[in-house]
Amino acid sequence: MTQYEYDDQDQMESGGMTFDFRGYLFKVLNLWKLVLLCVGAALTIAYLINVRKQNIYKLDSLISVENDQNPFFTANTSISFNWGGVSGKVGKVITSLQTRTHNEKVVDSLQFYIDYLKEGKYRKEDIYTDAPFFIEIDKQKGQLLNQPLGIRFINESEFEIFTEFESDGGTVQFYGDKHTGRVALPIGAYSKTFTVGKPVTLPFAHFTLFTKYEQTIEKNSEYFIKFLNFDQVVNSYKNTLKAAPFSQASSSVLRLSLSGHNKAKIVDYLNATTAILSRTELERKNLYATNTIKFIDSSLASVNNSLKDFSDEMNTFRKENKVFDVGAEMTEVSARLREYEMAKEIEQTKLNYLNALEDYLRTKTNYINIAAPSSVGIDESNIQQSVGKITALAIERQSLEYTMKEGSELFKDLDRRINAEKQVLLETIDATKQTIRLQLNTIQRQAANLESKLSNLPEDQQQYLKIQRKLDISQEAYDVYMSKRSEAAIVKAANISDITSIDDAKDIGGGFIGPNKSLNYMMGLMIGFFLPMLFIFIIYLLDNTIHGSDEVERLSKIPILGLIGKYKYHNNLVVFEKPKSAVAESFRSIRSSLQFIFKKQESNQKLGKTIMITSSVSGEGKTFTSINMATVYALSGKKTILLGLDLRKPKIFGDFEITNDLGVVNYLIGEHTLEEVINHTKVDNLDVVPSGPVPPNPSELLMSDMMTDLIAQLRQDYDMIILDTPPLGLVTDALQLTQFADATIFMVRLDYTKKGMLSLINAKYRMGEVKNISFVLNFYKHKTNHNYGYGYGYGYGYGYGYGVYGNAYHENDKKKGVLGRIKGLLKRI
């Protein structure tokens, strides 16, 4: 072999290590049933998942967030609560929706910690308002959590509670203050009968069951109730409730959305969220007014007591002193004095308010309870604005405490703004207090001048005028406070919530968002397809056996001499006993192909030809091929001898009904002559020499001169000498016998022989250690996924023989089954 041929052979062998995509594709086609089975199984699993999963729905509602002005607020209104603006309000509302406080109010108002269930096909279904009954629980007593309690109606007035406890203890929750505790439970089945409308008092449940008048209850119908952990329910809704601006153009309109399994629950939760949010925002908006009304009420109570006391004092004085009037001049002086005293009272009230406000600002940290300065007549705009800003910032900070951690930058920013505004307010308070004190001093001097004029009156008249002034001042103060309280109440009552519903949540059909059944089927299809593909890919990568003639061609340049199909028979004499079979035709095809090899050889035509049959390992069909090759030559009239040279594992004697007592070993060690070890068979022209007893030194015997003399003698006496040799890949015996072979057949059993074994014979072929060697493929199957290129040329005896040619000239090796006979009958029809 030339250097070029060596290089080409090396490249071909290295190319055998590359991935054969076409072979993998045909492997997949060969296992299409597995792929189809996996796809079917995956789709079945997807179907079972789809029918068992609960449907998920998503509904929404629209709310408007505006800064609605009080319709009663005018420029002349002395009490103003319209501080703040729409800026940042949308963000505050979204934040409020995510707070635990808000969701606790909604869950508590709807009692969503109670589930009404009914047994369904795959699970207990939540029937919510469709239940023909409802329960009113005792919130001060514990209810067992996460344990379905069965309700079986015996009749319209009686029902049975049944369940089964697996442990001797459980957790109960007291929905009044939401704390939990433990309770002892009776292990095993439990049932007890109760009356509709009468309290159910059990260690683990306390409620009263009422039936709905508009619904009828069937006898023995069963339902379930289950109490849930309040905090877990709140947390689940808190995480699933979403709020986002409706659009960029309508940033003050929010879309509230919620997903869940029961659409009626979703609708109620969204609408309750809007109602509670609107009410909460209105309460916050009215907080300033509420605090002012409380302050006025407290002041009004004190003034009312003073008015009552002064009225009683005046009545008593009149009865005792019989003084009912004084002179006109003194009355006028007294009226002027009353005005000064009234002005003094007003300024003193302002001063008291400012002192209390200053003390509040210096000692408190929560500034949401400040009353309006205008409630005591303070018209200083700086004070009113500062108090309004501080209150607004305090309310904003309080609303963020439910969602933000203390110490966050947002809190720090709010605190800085509050402190800055507070410092400004404190300075303004100091300046205003100084002004008020100056006014008080002026009023006191003027009042003292008037009091000196009254000092000349009799004592009883002076006392009368003093009581009268106190009574008039109290009455005027009472009237002022009542006027301001009425004004504050009107403003509060007329306030409008900044949050209004635009589009309430409603179940109008649709809203289905899951499970995505199409996606599940698609995932099932993909997994069912790619999983077996991956499995086949791994098997294909790990598979190092030869499956077809195309792989042999790719791995070696040694030519393929022929193909032998898989044939089930009770012995190896297939050619002799089944001469018309496709396998027999395969051996005739191989015999014809060998003639071309022999013709190319320059040798004495009178001497017999030697054919050596070997393989890489045992079990690849050497003995079967040796016997049938010898038989096919013998039946053609050639004087043939089959020589058993596999001295380690003798095999060929059994099929010819001869013993292995005498054979090649006996001849090689000189115990018997050639004539004594030759056995004649029932096949004409075919003699057999078995191996004989297993020797301790088979390799040395095959290398001896006696072996050379044996082959030389047999060439003289026979036309064909068939050598059944040991595996070439296991021992060196076959390699020593190649010197006697005119043609060497290397057996390759498909789906059995390893690819690496071809590397061994390729190396020996390149080095010239074996010559005139050819492959014969055993256990060949004619498939569309293998052996393209040999379906006709080398498959004549088997692959093609079962076609038209085989039906005409070969025996039908397989009996048709019932299905085959039906198909044949249909074809003839």
HELIX and SHEET records of a PDB file:
HELIX    1   1 GLN A    3  GLY A   15  1                                  13    
HELIX    2   2 PHE A   21  ASN A   30  1                                  10    
HELIX    3   3 TRP A   32  ARG A   52  1                                  21    
HELIX    4   4 LYS A   89  LEU A   97  1                                   9    
HELIX    5   5 ARG A  100  LEU A  110  1                                  11    
HELIX    6   6 TYR A  128  ASP A  130  5                                   3    
HELIX    7   7 PHE A  230  THR A  240  1                                  11    
HELIX    8   8 LYS A  263  LYS A  285  1                                  23    
HELIX    9   9 LEU A  287  ASN A  321  1                                  35    
HELIX   10  10 ALA A  328  THR A  363  1                                  36    
HELIX   11  11 PRO A  373  VAL A  376  5                                   4    
HELIX   12  12 SER A  381  LEU A  400  1                                  20    
HELIX   13  13 GLU A  409  LEU A  454  1                                  46    
HELIX   14  14 GLU A  459  ALA A  494  1                                  36    
HELIX   15  15 LYS A  517  LEU A  542  1                                  26    
HELIX   16  16 SER A  549  LEU A  555  1                                   7    
HELIX   17  17 VAL A  574  GLU A  577  1                                   4    
HELIX   18  18 ALA A  582  LYS A  600  1                                  19    
HELIX   19  19 LYS A  622  LEU A  635  1                                  14    
HELIX   20  20 GLY A  654  PHE A  656  5                                   3    
HELIX   21  21 VAL A  664  LEU A  668  1                                   5    
HELIX   22  22 LEU A  674  VAL A  677  1                                   4    
HELIX   23  23 PRO A  698  LEU A  702  1                                   5    
HELIX   24  24 ASP A  705  ASP A  717  1                                  13    
HELIX   25  25 ASP A  733  LEU A  737  1                                   5    
HELIX   26  26 THR A  738  PHE A  740  5                                   3    
HELIX   27  27 LYS A  755  ARG A  766  1                                  12    
HELIX   28  28 VAL A  804  TYR A  809  1                                   6    
HELIX   29  29 VAL A  818  ARG A  828  1                                  11    
SHEET    1   A 4 LYS A 242  PRO A 245  0                                        
SHEET    2   A 4 VAL A 253  GLY A 260 -1                                        
SHEET    3   A 4 ILE A  56  VAL A  65 -1                                        
SHEET    4   A 4 ILE A 499  ASP A 503 -1                                        
SHEET    1   B 4 LYS A 242  PRO A 245  0                                        
SHEET    2   B 4 VAL A 253  GLY A 260 -1                                        
SHEET    3   B 4 ILE A  56  VAL A  65 -1                                        
SHEET    4   B 4 PHE A 512  GLY A 514 -1                                        
SHEET    1   C 6 LYS A 124  ASP A 126  0                                        
SHEET    2   C 6 ILE A 114  GLU A 119 -1                                        
SHEET    3   C 6 GLU A 222  PHE A 227 -1                                        
SHEET    4   C 6 LEU A 149  PHE A 153 -1                                        
SHEET    5   C 6 GLU A 158  PHE A 165 -1                                        
SHEET    6   C 6 GLY A 188  THR A 195 -1                                        
SHEET    1   D 3 PHE A 133  ILE A 137  0                                        
SHEET    2   D 3 ALA A 205  THR A 211 -1                                        
SHEET    3   D 3 PRO A 199  LEU A 202 -1                                        
SHEET    1   E 3 GLN A 143  LEU A 144  0                                        
SHEET    2   E 3 GLY A 169  PHE A 174 -1                                        
SHEET    3   E 3 HIS A 179  ALA A 184 -1                                        
SHEET    1   F 8 ILE A 560  GLY A 565  0                                        
SHEET    2   F 8 ILE A 773  TYR A 780  1                                        
SHEET    3   F 8 ALA A 743  ARG A 749  1                                        
SHEET    4   F 8 LYS A 609  SER A 615  1                                        
SHEET    5   F 8 MET A 720  ASP A 724  1                                        
SHEET    6   F 8 THR A 640  GLY A 644  1                                        
SHEET    7   F 8 LEU A 686  VAL A 689  1                                        
SHEET    8   F 8 ASN A 679  HIS A 680 -1                                        
END                                                                             
